Amino acid sequence: MDFHKDVLKIDCASESERIGSFIRQYVRSSKREGAVVGLSGGIDSALSAALCVKALGKDRVFGLILPEKESNPVSAEYAAKHAAELGIETETVDITPVLEAFGTYRKRDGLIKDIFPEYDEGYTSKITLPPDLLSKDTFNIFTLVINDGKGNEQSARLNKKILNGLVAATDTKQRVRMLHLYYYAEKLNYIVCGTTNRTEVLQGFFVKYGDGGVDIEPLSHLYKVQVFQLSEYLGVIREIIERPPSPDTWNAQVNDEEFYFRIPYAILDLLLYAWEHKIPIEHVCETMKLTEDQVKRAQRDFNAKYNATQWVRQAPPTLE
């Protein structure tokens, strides 16, 4: 298979038509009348909404904006601005009360206090993986970082028990959002349109029955750099295109690279494409001007994440 630096460039006109046809056919075959998209203020949901409008028309696309008290304020702002540009109807629902009722913040903060007893409402927190994967070998061990609001940071490596508890608590944000999306979808007789791209699919960077629990995934064949290409073509607003991609589920700002991928998307996606299509390592090294150690290091990380998240991608097993 041919591999070069432009291998991920797409014909945006034909690709948008192809995806639009896919969306229309699914909506028709499902006997639904339109699509609901959860607008996060990020590029993936913005592109999904734009593609649905192109496929179905603005009157058959509904945008749901679902902030909570720890969301970046610009998320809802950008989501609303993009929806206005598309001309679609939206509704904003603050999911904070549902999360508080479930105990999302309390459960998470209790675990943080096990490590940092001083942690309180004035603090912010996030979890990260070791940076700069291509430079050195490190394990995928998460670090909890807290900030006291005065610029003073502390960090601690997480054991499996506390990490699992923190992930379980924060993943409820995605699952509560999906609960709302399906309420509106069923009320309107619409489908729920997903927003997960191929980079995320391959590495398991989505929440099962959260942002992964949808009716259709129009972006799951597009690497993140291709999402950017198509977003430029379809006129996604500049604020979203220029915004660093982020999960936006922690009250401290953290981007996708430091939170999970450990490599910038421009390099990550080429390496991931080469890994997926089994391009010979020497060819990857020559094309990307990387050493064999760097490519092997990336591929070990890809394999580890892919294998650890197999269950996330699979439908529930049955006896049939």
C-alpha positions as CSV (number, residue, x, y, z in Angstrom):
1,M,0.0,0.0,0.0
2,D,1.3,3.5,-0.9
3,F,2.2,5.7,2.1
4,H,3.2,9.3,1.9
5,K,2.7,12.5,3.8
6,D,-0.4,13.4,1.9
7,V,-2.1,10.0,2.2
8,L,-4.8,11.4,4.5
9,K,-5.8,14.2,2.2
10,I,-9.4,13.8,1.0
11,D,-11.6,15.1,-1.8
12,C,-13.9,17.1,0.5
13,A,-16.6,17.7,-2.1
14,S,-17.1,14.0,-2.9
15,E,-16.6,12.9,0.7
16,S,-19.2,15.2,2.0
17,E,-21.6,13.9,-0.6
18,R,-20.8,10.3,0.2
19,I,-21.4,10.9,4.0
20,G,-24.6,12.9,3.2
21,S,-26.0,10.0,1.2
22,F,-25.1,7.6,4.1
23,I,-27.0,9.8,6.6
24,R,-30.0,10.2,4.3
25,Q,-30.3,6.5,3.7
26,Y,-30.0,5.6,7.4
27,V,-32.6,8.1,8.4
28,R,-35.0,6.9,5.7
29,S,-34.4,3.2,6.5
30,S,-35.0,3.9,10.2
31,K,-38.3,5.6,9.4
32,R,-37.1,8.6,11.3
33,E,-37.6,12.2,10.3
34,G,-34.3,13.9,11.1
35,A,-31.2,13.9,13.4
36,V,-30.3,15.1,16.9
37,V,-26.7,16.1,17.4
38,G,-25.1,16.9,20.8
39,L,-23.1,20.1,20.2
40,S,-20.1,20.2,22.5
41,G,-18.4,23.3,21.0
42,G,-15.8,20.9,19.6
43,I,-14.9,20.2,16.0
44,D,-16.3,16.7,15.7
45,S,-19.8,17.5,16.8
46,A,-19.7,20.7,14.7
47,L,-18.8,18.7,11.6
48,S,-21.5,16.0,12.3
49,A,-24.1,18.8,12.6
50,A,-22.9,20.4,9.3
51,L,-23.0,17.1,7.5
52,C,-26.5,16.4,8.8
53,V,-27.7,19.8,7.6
54,K,-26.2,19.1,4.2
55,A,-27.8,15.7,4.0
56,L,-31.2,16.5,5.5
57,G,-31.7,20.2,5.5
58,K,-31.6,22.6,8.5
59,D,-35.2,22.0,9.4
60,R,-34.6,18.3,10.1
61,V,-31.5,18.8,12.4
62,F,-31.8,19.6,16.1
63,G,-28.8,20.7,18.1
64,L,-28.7,19.9,21.8
65,I,-26.2,21.9,24.0
66,L,-25.5,20.1,27.3
67,P,-23.2,22.1,29.6
68,E,-22.5,21.4,33.3
69,K,-20.9,23.5,35.9
70,E,-17.4,22.3,35.1
71,S,-17.7,22.8,31.3
72,N,-15.5,25.4,29.7
73,P,-17.8,28.4,29.2
74,V,-16.7,28.8,25.6
75,S,-18.0,25.3,24.8
76,A,-21.7,26.4,24.9
77,E,-20.9,29.7,23.3
78,Y,-19.2,28.2,20.3
79,A,-21.8,25.5,20.0
80,A,-24.6,28.1,19.9
81,K,-22.7,30.3,17.4
82,H,-22.1,27.3,15.1
83,A,-25.8,26.2,15.3
84,A,-26.8,29.8,14.4
85,E,-24.6,29.7,11.4
86,L,-26.1,26.4,10.3
87,G,-29.6,27.8,11.0
88,I,-30.7,24.8,13.1
89,E,-33.0,24.8,16.1
90,T,-31.2,24.2,19.4
91,E,-32.0,23.8,23.1
92,T,-29.6,24.2,26.0
93,V,-30.0,21.9,29.0
94,D,-27.8,22.3,32.0
95,I,-27.1,18.7,33.2
96,T,-25.5,19.8,36.5
97,P,-28.6,18.9,38.6
98,V,-28.7,15.4,37.2
99,L,-24.9,14.9,37.9
100,E,-25.3,16.3,41.4
101,A,-28.2,14.0,42.1
102,F,-26.2,11.0,40.9
103,G,-23.2,12.1,43.0
104,T,-20.7,12.6,40.1
105,Y,-18.8,15.4,41.7
106,R,-19.0,14.0,45.2
107,K,-17.7,10.6,44.1
108,R,-14.9,12.0,42.1
109,D,-13.8,14.5,44.7
110,G,-13.9,11.9,47.5
111,L,-11.2,10.0,45.6
112,I,-9.1,13.1,45.0
113,K,-9.3,13.9,48.7
114,D,-7.9,10.4,49.5
115,I,-4.7,11.7,47.8
116,F,-4.9,15.4,48.5
117,P,-7.0,16.0,51.7
118,E,-6.9,19.7,51.2
119,Y,-8.8,19.5,47.8
120,D,-12.0,21.6,48.0
121,E,-14.3,23.7,45.7
122,G,-11.6,26.3,45.1
123,Y,-9.4,23.7,43.4
124,T,-9.4,22.3,39.9
125,S,-8.2,18.9,38.7
126,K,-7.4,16.8,35.7
127,I,-5.7,13.6,34.8
128,T,-2.9,13.3,32.2
129,L,-0.5,10.7,30.6
130,P,3.2,11.2,30.3
131,P,4.0,13.7,27.4
132,D,6.0,13.3,24.3
133,L,5.7,9.6,23.6
134,L,8.1,9.8,20.7
135,S,11.0,11.0,22.8
136,K,11.0,8.3,25.5
137,D,9.5,5.1,26.6
138,T,7.0,5.4,29.4
139,F,4.0,3.4,30.5
140,N,0.4,4.7,30.2
141,I,0.2,5.6,33.9
142,F,-2.1,8.5,34.6
143,T,-1.2,11.4,36.8
144,L,-3.7,13.4,38.8
145,V,-2.9,17.1,38.7
146,I,-4.6,19.6,41.1
147,N,-4.4,23.4,41.2
148,D,-5.4,25.5,44.2
149,G,-6.7,28.3,42.1
150,K,-3.7,30.4,43.0
151,G,-1.3,28.8,40.5
152,N,0.0,26.2,42.8
153,E,0.0,22.7,41.3
154,Q,0.5,19.3,42.9
155,S,0.5,15.9,41.1
156,A,0.5,12.3,42.0
157,R,0.6,9.1,40.0
158,L,-2.7,7.1,40.2
159,N,-3.1,3.5,41.2
160,K,-5.6,1.4,39.3
161,K,-8.3,1.6,42.0
162,I,-8.4,5.4,42.2
163,L,-8.0,5.8,38.4
164,N,-11.0,3.5,37.8
165,G,-13.1,5.4,40.3
166,L,-12.2,8.7,38.7
167,V,-13.0,7.5,35.2
168,A,-16.3,5.9,36.4
169,A,-17.4,9.2,37.9
170,T,-16.4,11.4,35.0
171,D,-17.9,9.0,32.4
172,T,-21.3,9.6,33.9
173,K,-21.1,13.1,32.2
174,Q,-21.1,11.5,28.8
175,R,-23.8,9.0,29.7
176,V,-26.1,11.7,31.1
177,R,-25.7,13.6,27.9
178,M,-26.7,10.6,25.9
179,L,-29.8,10.1,28.1
180,H,-30.9,13.6,27.1
181,L,-30.0,13.1,23.4
182,Y,-32.3,10.0,23.2
183,Y,-35.1,11.8,25.0
184,Y,-35.2,14.5,22.4
185,A,-34.6,12.0,19.5
186,E,-37.5,9.9,20.5
187,K,-39.7,12.9,21.2
188,L,-39.0,14.2,17.7
189,N,-38.8,10.8,15.9
190,Y,-35.2,11.6,15.0
191,I,-32.0,9.5,15.1
192,V,-29.0,10.4,17.4
193,C,-26.0,11.2,15.3
194,G,-22.6,10.3,16.6
195,T,-19.4,12.4,16.6
196,T,-16.6,9.8,17.1
197,N,-13.8,9.9,14.6
198,R,-11.5,7.1,13.5
199,T,-8.6,8.2,15.6
200,E,-10.8,7.9,18.7
201,V,-12.4,4.6,17.5
202,L,-9.1,2.8,17.0
203,Q,-7.7,4.0,20.4
204,G,-10.9,3.6,22.4
205,F,-11.2,7.3,23.2
206,F,-14.9,7.4,23.8
207,V,-17.4,6.3,26.4
208,K,-19.4,3.1,25.9
209,Y,-23.1,4.0,26.0
210,G,-22.0,7.6,26.4
211,D,-20.8,9.4,23.3
212,G,-20.4,5.9,21.8
213,G,-24.0,5.0,22.3
214,V,-25.6,6.4,19.1
215,D,-27.6,5.4,16.1
216,I,-25.1,6.4,13.3
217,E,-21.4,7.3,13.2
218,P,-20.7,9.4,10.1
219,L,-17.2,10.3,11.2
220,S,-15.8,7.0,12.3
221,H,-13.9,6.4,9.0
222,L,-12.2,9.9,9.2
223,Y,-9.0,10.5,11.0
224,K,-8.9,13.7,13.1
225,V,-6.8,15.6,10.5
226,Q,-9.5,14.6,7.9
227,V,-12.2,16.0,10.3
228,F,-10.3,19.3,10.2
229,Q,-10.2,19.2,6.4
230,L,-13.9,18.6,6.0
231,S,-14.7,21.2,8.6
232,E,-12.8,23.8,6.7
233,Y,-14.7,22.8,3.6
234,L,-18.1,23.0,5.2
235,G,-17.5,26.3,6.9
236,V,-17.3,25.3,10.6
237,I,-16.7,28.5,12.5
238,R,-13.1,29.6,13.0
239,E,-13.4,29.6,16.8
240,I,-14.1,25.8,16.8
241,I,-11.5,25.0,14.1
242,E,-8.8,26.8,16.0
243,R,-9.8,25.5,19.4
244,P,-7.4,22.8,20.8
245,P,-9.5,19.5,20.9
246,S,-10.4,18.6,24.5
247,P,-12.6,16.1,26.3
248,D,-14.0,19.0,28.4
249,T,-15.0,16.7,31.3
250,W,-12.5,18.0,33.9
251,N,-12.7,21.4,35.6
252,A,-9.0,22.1,34.8
253,Q,-8.3,22.6,31.1
254,V,-6.7,19.6,29.4
255,N,-6.4,18.8,25.7
256,D,-6.6,15.4,23.9
257,E,-2.9,15.1,23.5
258,E,-1.9,15.5,27.2
259,F,-5.0,13.6,28.4
260,Y,-4.7,10.5,26.1
261,F,-2.9,10.5,22.8
262,R,0.5,11.8,23.8
263,I,1.4,12.8,20.2
264,P,0.1,15.8,18.1
265,Y,-2.7,14.9,15.7
266,A,-0.7,15.8,12.6
267,I,1.9,13.1,13.5
268,L,-0.4,10.8,15.4
269,D,-2.8,10.2,12.5
270,L,-0.1,9.3,9.9
271,L,1.5,6.9,12.4
272,L,-1.9,5.4,13.2
273,Y,-2.8,5.0,9.5
274,A,0.6,3.3,9.0
275,W,-0.1,1.0,12.0
276,E,-3.6,0.2,10.8
277,H,-2.6,-0.6,7.3
278,K,0.6,-2.4,8.3
279,I,3.0,-0.2,6.4
280,P,6.6,-1.4,6.7
281,I,8.4,0.4,9.5
282,E,11.3,1.4,7.3
283,H,8.9,3.1,4.9
284,V,7.2,5.0,7.7
285,C,10.6,6.1,9.0
286,E,11.7,7.3,5.6
287,T,8.5,9.1,4.9
288,M,8.0,10.8,8.3
289,K,11.7,11.3,9.1
290,L,11.4,9.4,12.3
291,T,13.7,6.8,13.8
292,E,12.8,3.1,14.1
293,D,12.7,3.4,17.9
294,Q,10.2,6.3,17.6
295,V,7.9,4.4,15.3
296,K,8.0,1.2,17.3
297,R,7.4,3.2,20.5
298,A,4.2,4.7,18.9
299,Q,3.1,1.3,17.6
300,R,3.5,-0.3,21.1
301,D,1.3,2.4,22.5
302,F,-1.3,1.9,19.7
303,N,-1.4,-1.8,20.3
304,A,-1.7,-1.4,24.1
305,K,-4.7,1.0,23.8
306,Y,-6.4,-0.9,21.0
307,N,-6.2,-4.2,22.9
308,A,-7.2,-2.6,26.2
309,T,-10.3,-1.1,24.6
310,Q,-11.6,-4.0,22.5
311,W,-14.7,-4.4,24.7
312,V,-15.6,-0.7,24.2
313,R,-15.9,-1.3,20.4
314,Q,-17.8,-4.5,20.6
315,A,-21.6,-5.0,20.7
316,P,-22.8,-7.1,23.7
317,P,-22.0,-10.8,23.1
318,T,-25.0,-13.1,22.7
319,L,-25.5,-16.9,22.4
320,E,-26.7,-16.6,18.8
